[in-house]
Amino acid sequence: MQALPTIRIDRAIPLPSLQHSEVIAALIDGVGQERFAHEALRQLNRLLPAGSFSAYVLSRRAAPELIASASLDRPDRTREVWTYYQARLYRQDSSFDAAWACPAPQLTHCTKSAFVPEHQMEIYERSRSRERLSLTMPVETDQLLAINFYRHVDQPGFTPHDTDVAAAIAMPLIACVRQHLRWGQRRRPLPLRERLRHSCGRLTERELDVLEQISAGATYEDMARALGVSATTAKTYRERAFIKLGIERRSELGTLLLGQA
């Protein structure tokens, strides 16, 4: 896969107008709030028009975690398509490869055609997106923060001016999202996957994938599609996982997790 040029941001670029300062002030004010992503997207559209916004953390050791998402003037389908990305498509996404080796923030621009066909279909076609502008920065030794702006099929593509604006707001925006992530981590229980690992350290990654899907209410057909396996194989993973957890029914999984919350 070939992404469009990546820009390394070694230092903050001066904000060129009072409007930029007002937007950054609004972002800071929204940190930690429930509607942070929605307000962030609304404010950022004053400088960088985008149909959707997302922020997630990529990890070398685990599946990615979605922090926040929002859409403007359209349904937010991020969480719907995230199921497919988190289950397996992230393993085929090389658009962030260069960012792992760079300690500084980076700006990457990718169009739909830069991704493998399955990614195009499950992510871009389902959400009616056409391209992505991403700010990335390592947040831990094995974790990478990605902040993404999406243009949709009814919008024009990103321009050089848009990338300049994104570079100008990169440092304060990354700082706001990182702080929002910290606040969320203090307030919420362990992620579902970690709670499942605590329940049984013998669960395989595939079994954890299936348990996450079950917790989200997925059918065997849903699991098969998301994980790229047959429904029979998904059922086998489910049976093995339930045996290891000492449970027999889906309702017992919910009870088990509720006891850990």
C-alpha positions as CSV (number, residue, x, y, z in Angstrom):
1,M,0.0,0.0,0.0
2,Q,1.3,3.5,-0.8
3,A,0.1,6.5,1.2
4,L,0.6,10.0,0.1
5,P,3.6,12.0,1.4
6,T,4.0,12.0,5.2
7,I,5.1,15.3,6.9
8,R,7.2,15.3,10.1
9,I,6.2,18.1,12.5
10,D,9.3,18.8,14.6
11,R,8.0,22.0,16.2
12,A,4.8,23.9,16.6
13,I,3.9,26.1,13.6
14,P,2.7,29.6,14.5
15,L,-1.1,29.9,14.5
16,P,-1.9,32.5,11.9
17,S,-5.1,34.0,13.2
18,L,-7.3,34.8,16.2
19,Q,-9.7,32.2,14.9
20,H,-7.1,29.5,15.4
21,S,-6.6,30.6,19.0
22,E,-10.3,30.6,19.6
23,V,-10.6,27.0,18.2
24,I,-7.8,25.8,20.4
25,A,-9.3,27.4,23.5
26,A,-12.6,25.6,22.7
27,L,-10.8,22.3,22.4
28,I,-9.1,22.8,25.7
29,D,-12.4,23.7,27.3
30,G,-14.0,20.4,26.1
31,V,-11.3,18.0,27.4
32,G,-12.8,15.4,29.6
33,Q,-16.4,16.1,28.5
34,E,-18.7,13.5,27.2
35,R,-19.2,15.3,23.9
36,F,-15.6,16.1,23.4
37,A,-15.3,14.6,19.9
38,H,-18.5,16.3,18.7
39,E,-17.5,19.7,19.9
40,A,-13.9,19.2,18.7
41,L,-15.2,18.4,15.2
42,R,-17.6,21.3,15.2
43,Q,-14.8,23.8,16.2
44,L,-12.2,22.3,13.9
45,N,-14.5,22.7,11.0
46,R,-14.0,26.4,11.3
47,L,-10.4,25.8,10.2
48,L,-10.3,22.4,8.6
49,P,-13.7,21.2,7.1
50,A,-14.2,17.5,7.6
51,G,-17.2,15.2,7.6
52,S,-15.9,12.9,10.4
53,F,-13.3,12.8,13.1
54,S,-11.9,9.9,15.1
55,A,-9.1,9.2,17.6
56,Y,-7.7,5.9,18.5
57,V,-4.6,4.2,20.0
58,L,-2.7,1.6,18.1
59,S,-0.7,-1.0,19.9
60,R,2.0,-3.5,18.9
61,R,0.7,-6.0,21.5
62,A,-3.1,-5.7,21.1
63,A,-6.0,-4.6,19.0
64,P,-6.4,-0.8,18.5
65,E,-8.7,1.1,20.9
66,L,-11.2,3.7,19.8
67,I,-11.1,6.8,22.0
68,A,-13.6,9.1,20.4
69,S,-15.5,9.7,17.1
70,A,-18.0,12.1,15.7
71,S,-19.6,13.1,12.4
72,L,-21.0,16.4,11.2
73,D,-24.2,16.7,9.1
74,R,-24.3,12.9,8.6
75,P,-24.7,9.7,10.6
76,D,-21.6,8.7,12.6
77,R,-20.7,5.2,11.3
78,T,-17.3,5.1,12.9
79,R,-18.3,2.6,15.6
80,E,-20.1,0.4,13.0
81,V,-17.0,0.1,10.8
82,W,-14.7,0.0,13.8
83,T,-15.8,-3.6,14.4
84,Y,-14.2,-4.7,11.2
85,Y,-11.0,-2.6,11.7
86,Q,-10.5,-3.7,15.3
87,A,-11.1,-7.4,14.5
88,R,-8.5,-7.8,11.8
89,L,-8.2,-5.0,9.2
90,Y,-5.8,-3.1,11.4
91,R,-3.3,-5.9,10.7
92,Q,-3.3,-5.0,7.0
93,D,-3.1,-1.3,7.5
94,S,0.4,-0.1,6.8
95,S,-0.5,3.6,6.6
96,F,1.0,4.2,10.0
97,D,4.2,2.2,9.6
98,A,6.5,5.3,9.2
99,A,4.9,6.9,12.3
100,W,6.1,4.1,14.6
101,A,9.8,4.9,14.0
102,C,9.4,8.7,14.4
103,P,9.3,10.3,17.9
104,A,7.8,13.5,16.5
105,P,4.2,14.1,15.4
106,Q,3.6,13.2,11.8
107,L,0.9,14.2,9.3
108,T,-0.2,11.5,6.8
109,H,-2.7,11.9,3.9
110,C,-4.3,8.7,2.5
111,T,-7.0,8.3,-0.1
112,K,-9.4,5.3,-0.3
113,S,-7.3,3.7,-3.1
114,A,-4.3,3.4,-0.9
115,F,-5.9,0.6,1.1
116,V,-6.4,-3.1,0.2
117,P,-9.8,-3.9,-1.4
118,E,-11.3,-5.3,1.8
119,H,-10.4,-2.2,3.8
120,Q,-11.9,0.0,1.1
121,M,-15.2,-2.0,1.2
122,E,-15.6,-2.4,4.9
123,I,-14.4,1.0,6.0
124,Y,-14.5,3.5,3.2
125,E,-17.6,2.3,1.4
126,R,-19.6,1.6,4.5
127,S,-18.9,5.1,5.9
128,R,-19.0,6.7,2.4
129,S,-15.5,8.2,3.1
130,R,-13.0,9.2,0.3
131,E,-9.8,10.1,2.2
132,R,-8.2,10.5,5.6
133,L,-5.8,13.1,7.0
134,S,-4.1,11.7,10.1
135,L,-2.0,13.2,12.9
136,T,0.1,10.6,14.7
137,M,2.4,10.5,17.7
138,P,3.9,7.7,19.9
139,V,2.4,7.9,23.4
140,E,4.1,4.9,24.9
141,T,6.9,2.6,23.8
142,D,4.5,0.3,22.0
143,Q,1.5,2.6,21.4
144,L,0.7,5.2,18.8
145,L,-2.0,7.9,18.9
146,A,-3.8,8.6,15.7
147,I,-6.1,11.6,15.2
148,N,-8.0,11.4,11.9
149,F,-10.1,13.7,9.8
150,Y,-12.2,12.2,7.0
151,R,-13.7,13.7,3.9
152,H,-16.7,11.9,2.4
153,V,-17.8,11.3,-1.1
154,D,-20.0,14.4,-1.2
155,Q,-17.0,16.6,-0.2
156,P,-13.9,17.8,-2.1
157,G,-10.5,16.3,-1.4
158,F,-8.0,17.7,1.1
159,T,-5.9,20.5,-0.3
160,P,-2.3,21.7,0.5
161,H,-3.9,24.5,2.5
162,D,-5.8,21.9,4.6
163,T,-2.5,20.0,5.4
164,D,-0.9,23.3,6.4
165,V,-3.8,24.0,8.8
166,A,-3.6,20.5,10.2
167,A,0.2,21.0,10.8
168,A,-0.5,24.3,12.5
169,I,-2.9,22.8,15.0
170,A,-1.1,19.5,15.4
171,M,0.7,20.1,18.7
172,P,-2.2,21.6,20.7
173,L,-4.7,19.1,19.2
174,I,-2.6,16.1,20.1
175,A,-2.1,17.5,23.6
176,C,-5.9,17.9,24.1
177,V,-6.6,14.4,22.8
178,R,-3.9,12.9,25.0
179,Q,-5.3,14.6,28.1
180,H,-8.9,13.5,27.2
181,L,-7.5,9.9,26.9
182,R,-5.9,10.2,30.4
183,W,-9.1,11.5,31.9
184,G,-11.1,8.7,30.3
185,Q,-8.7,6.1,31.6
186,R,-9.1,7.3,35.1
187,R,-12.8,7.2,35.0
188,R,-13.5,3.9,33.2
189,P,-12.9,0.2,34.0
190,L,-10.3,-1.8,32.2
191,P,-11.0,-2.4,28.5
192,L,-13.1,-5.5,27.8
193,R,-10.2,-7.4,26.3
194,E,-8.0,-6.8,29.4
195,R,-10.9,-7.9,31.7
196,L,-11.3,-11.1,29.7
197,R,-7.5,-11.7,29.9
198,H,-7.7,-11.3,33.7
199,S,-10.5,-13.8,33.8
200,C,-8.4,-16.4,32.0
201,G,-4.8,-16.0,30.9
202,R,-5.1,-19.0,28.6
203,L,-7.5,-17.4,26.1
204,T,-6.0,-17.0,22.6
205,E,-6.2,-13.8,20.6
206,R,-8.8,-15.3,18.3
207,E,-10.9,-16.5,21.3
208,L,-10.6,-12.9,22.7
209,D,-11.8,-11.6,19.3
210,V,-14.8,-13.8,19.4
211,L,-15.7,-13.0,23.0
212,E,-15.5,-9.3,22.2
213,Q,-17.9,-9.9,19.3
214,I,-20.3,-11.9,21.5
215,S,-20.3,-9.0,24.1
216,A,-21.3,-6.7,21.3
217,G,-24.3,-8.9,20.4
218,A,-22.8,-10.3,17.2
219,T,-24.2,-13.5,15.6
220,Y,-22.0,-16.3,14.3
221,E,-22.4,-14.8,10.8
222,D,-21.4,-11.4,12.1
223,M,-18.3,-12.8,13.7
224,A,-17.4,-14.8,10.6
225,R,-17.6,-11.7,8.5
226,A,-15.6,-9.5,10.9
227,L,-12.9,-12.1,11.6
228,G,-12.6,-13.6,8.1
229,V,-13.5,-17.1,9.2
230,S,-16.4,-19.4,8.7
231,A,-19.4,-19.4,11.0
232,T,-18.4,-22.9,12.1
233,T,-14.9,-21.8,13.0
234,A,-16.3,-18.8,14.9
235,K,-18.6,-21.2,16.9
236,T,-15.5,-23.4,17.7
237,Y,-13.6,-20.5,19.1
238,R,-16.6,-19.5,21.1
239,E,-16.9,-23.1,22.6
240,R,-13.2,-23.2,23.5
241,A,-13.4,-19.8,25.1
242,F,-16.5,-20.7,27.1
243,I,-14.8,-23.9,28.4
244,K,-11.8,-22.0,29.5
245,L,-14.0,-19.4,31.3
246,G,-16.1,-22.2,32.9
247,I,-19.4,-20.9,31.4
248,E,-22.0,-22.3,29.1
249,R,-24.2,-19.4,27.9
250,R,-23.9,-15.9,26.6
251,S,-25.7,-14.5,29.6
252,E,-23.1,-16.0,31.9
253,L,-20.4,-14.0,30.0
254,G,-22.3,-10.8,30.7
255,T,-22.6,-11.7,34.4
256,L,-18.8,-12.5,34.6
257,L,-17.9,-9.2,33.0
258,L,-20.3,-7.3,35.2
259,G,-18.7,-8.7,38.3
260,Q,-15.4,-7.2,37.1
261,A,-16.7,-3.7,36.3
